[in-house]
Amino acid sequence: MSRRGAPLIGLPACVIDSSAYTWHSVAEQYIRAVVAAGGAPVILPSIGDATDAARLVERLDGIMLTGSSSNVEPARYGGPASREGTKHDAKRDATTLPLIRTVLDAGMPLFAICRGHQELNVALGGTLHQNVQELPGKHDHRAPRDQPHAIRYAPVHTVELAGTLGALAGASVARVNSLHAQAIDRLAPGLVTEAVSDDGVIEAVRVDGAKRFAVGVQWHPEWMVETDALSKALFSGFTDAARDYAARK
């Protein structure tokens, strides 16, 4: 088991440049959700090729990939150049994409949220839509930026659940929040769709044949972990798998 019984959950940081400093940071909501589920969060700096992924797999018990205001750079999946003003995080891409593959090869639990869900797809060979709201028949999945968090992160649409997520939720439908423009286009080989919105956007995936919990969701369950049954189940399933991984190392 991990130290003091709580599995150690690594959270790769976003890299944020200010006028004076460069910050490696993780939003508090993700940290609070890991703690609420019984895990011990560990913030990992996004240092690209300097990351010792094998050592992290040896020392940690699970990896959670968070959401972000930045997009995965389209060169990572052969997409067209982003529009001017689009935020990217090259250091995070250089850290998480190879880390994902190492984590899955080791059988370490992985939970990928929003940008992390997209990173999982790209790491395994899939592609992304950069502005899904502009595609024919698709809804606008972005949240209004001028509203408080309580409104921006509130559930706004339903998803149809299957497989692992359907079993976790004990239901075939759930209501989720929505704060994204980027979304899965071509699903990566080895990923299985676990949830779809009513306009056909892939909202959740799992890694087919993974040794332990390996799930990505497009929405933000970290905002609802204490109030929503599916959110609780996702974090509990992830941390339970991390405890199992720790016990068997």
C-alpha positions, 0 to 999 in steps of 0.5 A: 500500500501507499504511505499511510494507506492513501494511494499516491495520485500524480497530477501533471501540471499546466505550465502558465507563463506570467510577466515575471514567472513560469508556473506549474499548476493544478486547479484546486478542484482536482486536488480536492476531488482526489482527497475526497476520494481517499487519494493523496495528490502529488503535483507533477511538473511538466518537464517534457523529455526530462520526465522519468516516466518509468520512475513515476510509475514505480513511485506513484499509484495512479495518474489523473490528467486534468482539464485546462484552458489550453488545447493539445497542439494540432501538430501532435495529431496531424491537424490543421494549425490552430486559430490565432489566439488559441492557447497551447501548452507544449510542455504539458503535451511533451510530458503527458503524451509519452507518460500516458503510454508508459502508464498504460503499459505498466497497468497503472490506473489512469483517469483523464478529464477534459483536456486529459480525455483528449490527450488520451485519444491523441497519445494512442493515435486518435485525432481531435476537432478543434471547434466542434460547435462549428460542425453540422448538427453539433451543439455548442459545448462551450460554457459562458465565460461571463457566468460564475463557476456554479453556473458554468460547471452545472449539468447542462446535457445528457449522455448515453452510458455504456460498458464500464460507465453504465455499470458504475452509474447503474444507469444508461443515461446521466446529466453532465456539465460541458466546457469544451470546444475541442473534442474527439474526432477519430477515435484512437485504436484501442479506445472504446466509446463509453458515453455519447452526447445526443449530438454524437460527440464522444463524451467518455472512453475506456482503454480496451484490455487495460489491466486496471481502471483507464477511463477518459471523460469529456466533462468535469466530474471533479466539480460534482464529486461530493453531490453526483453519484456518477462523479463519486463512482468515477473517483472511487473506481479510480482510487480503488484501482490505485490502491490495488496497484499499490498493494501489488507493486 
